[in-house]
Amino acid sequence: MRIGLLTTSFPYHGEHVAGAFVLGFARALATCGHELEVLAPEPAQACVPVNEPHVRTIHVPYLRPRALQQTFYGAGVLDNLRQKPTAWLGVAAFPLSLGAVCARHEEPWDAFVSHWALPSALIAGHFARGARPRPHLCVFHSADLHLLMRLAQRARFAEQIARGATALWFVTEAQRQQFCSLLSDTTRRTFEKRVTVSPMGIAAPARAVGDRDATRRRLGLARFTVLALSRLVPIKGLDIAVRAAAAVDVTLLIAGDGPEHGALLALSRELRADVRLLGRVAEHEKRALFEAADAFLMPSRTLPDGRSEGVPIALLEALAHGLPAIATATGGMPGIIEDGHSGLLIPADDASALAQAIIQLRLDDALRARLARAGQVRALRCTWSALTPVIETALFG
């Protein structure tokens, strides 16, 4: 079948990581023999859309000159809006452009998938329930649900999203409950059996072929090393990781880029912490970091406006590669990490608790090995190959 996938984030070159799990989602459907056309925002810089067998990308231009297209990618929509006043220009422009481009391409599609309900699900739902009704799977993430909950007309928009979809997908159970609380009793009962709750998928980890000691020598790592991999934005809590690393005298590797780079560098220097800000890393470099590190950190926080994480893909990837993880008990992470079994859970914004957890792992080789084994088993249930039949069933029933 031919499937139209509408999204507000999608990789726009081979090493781009934003929305990489949406590409994974599309690939999973492609392995079932489906053909996908992906409608995604055109980035500000010129690029060649990512096209591969059975997955074709169509970029949606929404502002001119092109440099004004600053709403998507980068730090993410919500952080872009917070930091760049010009990013607000795309809030109204993109849905209109997405609808126009969708109208030109949707006729041969047999089904729709939307990632990030605002605005993708509203546009997809309009066409899916038109003169030729078609299946529409709406996939929610943390940012779109957070934005929806802040709208004055949130219940009306929630009803519109739900009625335009034939199935809903949530990354966490808490998100499902939050969205369903906005629906009328009739609509909620309609979707009770057409809801999927699952994190996004990850690629099955490649078998390690490197020499850990050689990798550590190449990276100049001599001490216990903890790794964080994420966008450098406030919700990730990386300032807490820097403070904890300084307190317990370990090496902290931070892979990723974003607007917090300067603040994290200044804090590291102030505390004289051994922190290496590595910038954006390619896939093969990421595997080397998983191999070289002794533990993985995900110190995310709930922001003052109530926004929290879903289930970070980087956490699942680290667990799948056999790294013991320390994560905060926020967002969807308690659904992945069972404290003391598949990892360690700590309170958010608590550098002392994070430092103590690092010490616990550093001093107990057996604990690290036990947590790594259990964490890996949990993460491998979220590979794309494991999720593919779940995705196809959710879309087509």
N, C-alpha and C positions, 0 to 999 in steps of 0.2 A: 504493500500500500504506500501511497504518497502522504507524507506527514509534514505539516507546516509547524515549525517550532518558533515561537515568539519569545524573545528574551531581551533583557536590558544589559546583559553582560555576556561576552563570548570572546575567546581568544582571537586576536586579530593578527597574530603572526605565530610562527612555530614555537617560540619559547615564551609566549605570553601566558601568564597564569590566571588572569582575571576571568572568571567564569569557566575555568577549565573543566569543572565538574558538569557543566551544561554540555560541553563537547563530549564528555564521557557518557552522559545520558543519551545523546544523539547516536553515538557509536553503538551503544547497547541496543538501541532499536534497529540500527543498520545491520547488526549481526543476525537479526531475525528476518532479513530480506526486505526491509522497508527502505524507501528513498526519502531523505529528509531535505527540506529547504529551511534554512535558519535565517530569520529576520532579526538583526541585531543593530544597535546604534553604530553609525559610522564614527570612527575615532577622529580626533582633531588632526592627527598627522596622516599623511598619505601612506597607504599600505596595500598589500595584496590580500584580499580575504582568504581565510583558511578554507580550502576546498580539498576534499579527499573522496575516495570512492563512496558513493551513497550519501554523502553529507555535503551540501552546497551552502555557502554563506552568501547572503544578500545584505549588504550594508545599507542602513536607512539614514540618509542625510537629513538633518533637521534644523540646521542653522547655517547661515552664510554671512560673512566669510567662514570657512571651515574651522579656523582657529577658535571660534566662539563655542564650538561643541565641547564643553567642559563638564557636562552634567554626569557623564558615565565614565567608567574605568578609573584609573588612578587610585585614589584612596577609598573609592566607593561612593555611591550617590549621596548618602547622608553626610559623610565627612566632606565631600566636595561642596555640598550646599552650605555647610557650616563655614568653610574656608574661603570660597570664591563667590562673591556676589553675582558674577556673570553666569555661574552655573545654573542659577534660577531661570535663566532664559529658556532652557531646554525643558523645564517642567511642563509647560503648556505646549511647546512646539513639537516635542518628540511624539506624544500620543497622536497628534494630528498626522504627522508624517508616517508613523507606523501604520495607522489605519489606511492611509492612501496607498502605501506600498503593499499592504496586505490585500487590499481590494484588487490590485493588479495581478496578484500571484495565486490567490486562494482557490480559484475555480477548480483546478485538478486535484486539490488536496482531498484525501479521504478522512483525515483526522487532524486535530490540533493538539499541541502541547504548549503551555505557557509557563515560563519561569519568571518569578516575581509578579505577583498578582496585579500590582499597580505599576504600569498600566497594562501589562501584557495580557492578563486574563480578561480585562474588560474588552479589549480589542478582539481577542480570539473568540470570546463568548458571543460577541455581536454576530460574527460570521458563522460560528458553529451552530447557532440556533436559528439561522436564517431560513430561506426557502428550501434549502437542502440540508436538514439537520445532520450533524456529524459528531462523533465522539470528541470530547475536549477534556484533557487532563490538565488541571491547574496545579502547579507546584509552588508552594509557599516557602519562603525563607525568612530569616529573622528580620531583615531590614524592611521588607514590604509589609509584614504584619505590624511591625512597630509603627510604621507610617500610617497604616490604616487605623490603628487604635487611637491616633491623635487627631483624626478628622472629626469635625462636628457631625457630619453625616455618615459616620462609620457603619451604622447598622444598615442604612440604605445601600451603601456600596457593597457591604458584605452580602446582602441578599442578591444584588445584581451579579456579583462574581459567582456566587453559588449557583444561581439559576442559569448562568451561561455555561456552566461546566457539567459534564457527566460524571466526573470523579475528581476528588481532591487529594493532594499529597502534602503531608506536613513532615518537617524534619524532626520534630519532637512532639511528644504527647501534650506538653504544656501549650504548645502553639495550637494544636488541634482544639484543645479546650477553650483557649482564648478566642479563636475565630468562631467556634460554634456558639459561644455565649452571645454573639451578636445576631444570630439567626433566629427567625421565628420558629416556633415549635414544629410547624408543618415542614419547613425547609430542612430543619435539623433532622427530623425523622427520615426525610427523603434520602439524606446522605449517610445515614448511619452505617450502611453496608457498602458504601462506595468511597470510603476514606482509607488511605494508606498512611501509616506513620513509619518513617524510616529515614536515616541519614542519607545523604548522597553517597555515591559509590566511590571507590578508589580502584586504581589498577592493581592487579596482583603484583606483589613485590618481585622484582627480578632477583634471581638467585645471586647472592654475593659472590663476586669473583675476585675482589680485591683483597689485599693483605691489610688488615686493620692497623697493624703496627706501622707499615709503610705509609698508610694514609695519614696516620697521626704525625709521623715524622714530617711528611710533606706539608702538613698544616701547622707544624710547630707546636703540637699539643703534648705537654709533658704531665699535666695534672688531671685530676678528675674534671671532666668536661660535660657541661650541660648545654643543650641546644634548644633554641626557640626559633620557630619558622612561621612568619606571618607578615601581614602588612603592618607597617609602623604607624599605628593609629591608637588613640587613647583606649578604646575598648579592649585592646589586647593586653593591657596591664604590664607592658615590658619594663616600665620604670620600676615596678616591684621586683622584677627579675634581676635588674641591675643592682638594686639595694641588697637583695638576698645574696647574690654572687659576691659582692664586696664583703659582706658579713662573714662568709664562710670560706673565702679565699679559694674559689674555684674559677675555672675558665668558662665564660659564657659566650657562646656563639649565637649571634642573632642574624638570621638570614631573611632578607626581605627589604623592601623600601617603602617610603611613605613620609608624610610630613613631620613625624616625630623624630626623624633621624638626628637633627641638630640637638634637640633636647636630650636625647639618650646619650649622644656623644659627650655633651657637656656634663651630664650627671655622672657618667663613667669616669671622666677625668677628675671631677670633684671628689669622688669617693675612692679614686685610685684603684678602681676595679679592673680586673683583666677581662674586658669585654671586647669582642671583635665584631664590628658591624660589617657584615659581608656583602650587603646589598642584595639585589635580586640574583638568584642562582638558577642555573639551568637544571634540567631533570637529572642529568648524570652527576652534577655537582651535589645535588640534594641527596642522592643515594650515597655518595661518599661521606657526607656529613652524618647521615644516619649510621653509617658503619663506624665512623670515628668517635661519635659521642658516647657517653656513658649513661645519659638519661635525657629525657625530653621534658620541656616545661611548656605549659599552656596556662599562664596566669591571668586569664581574662577576667574582666570586671563587668558589673552592671553599671551603666552610666547614670548620672543624676536624672536624666529624662526617662529612665526605666528600660532603655534598650539593653539587651543582652545577646549573647552568642546563640547560634543554633548548635550544630555539631561541627567544629572546625575540621576540614579535610586533612589538614596537616597533622592533627592529633591521630586520626585514623591511620594515616600513612606511617607515622612514627611507630605506632603500636604494631602495625603489620610487618614492619621491618625488624621487630624484636627489641625495641627500646622500651625500658620501663618509663612510665610517664607520671608526672606530677601535674595535676590540673586543679583549677578552682571549682567549687561546687556551685557553678552558675550555668544558666542556659541549659543546653542539652547534654552537658558533659557528665552529670551523674547518671545519665542513661547509658553511657559507654564505660565509664570508670566505676567499678565497685571498689570502694575504699578498702585497701589492704588485700584485695584479691587480684584485680586487673590493673591496679595503679594506686596512687595516693591522691586523695581529695583534701584540699585545704580551703579555708575561708578566703574570699577575695580581698584584695588590698591589704594583705597581711604579710609583710616582708619577713617578719620573724617566723611565722608558720612555714613559709616557703623555705627559709634557711634551714629550719629544723628538719624538714622533709628531705632536703638535699643531703644533709649530714647523715640522716637515717639510711639513705641509699648508698652513700659513699662508704659507710662503715659495715654494710651487710651485703656481701656478695650473694649469699643465698636468697635474700629477699629480692634483690634486683633480678635474679634469674627467675624466681617464682612469679613475680609480677610481669616480667617480660613474656613468659610463656602464656599466662592467662590473658594478658592484653592482646597478644597476637591472635589467639583463638577468637577473641571477641571481634577484632578488627577484620579478620578474614571472612566474617559473615557479611561484610559490607563491600566485597569486591563487586565490580560491574558484572562479572560472570554470574555471581550469586544473585544479583538484583535484576538481571535482565528478564527472567520470567515474571517477576513481580511487577516490573514496569509495563510489560506488554499486557498482563492481566488487568492492571489498573486502567490502562487506556482503552482496551477493547473488551474487557469483561471475560 
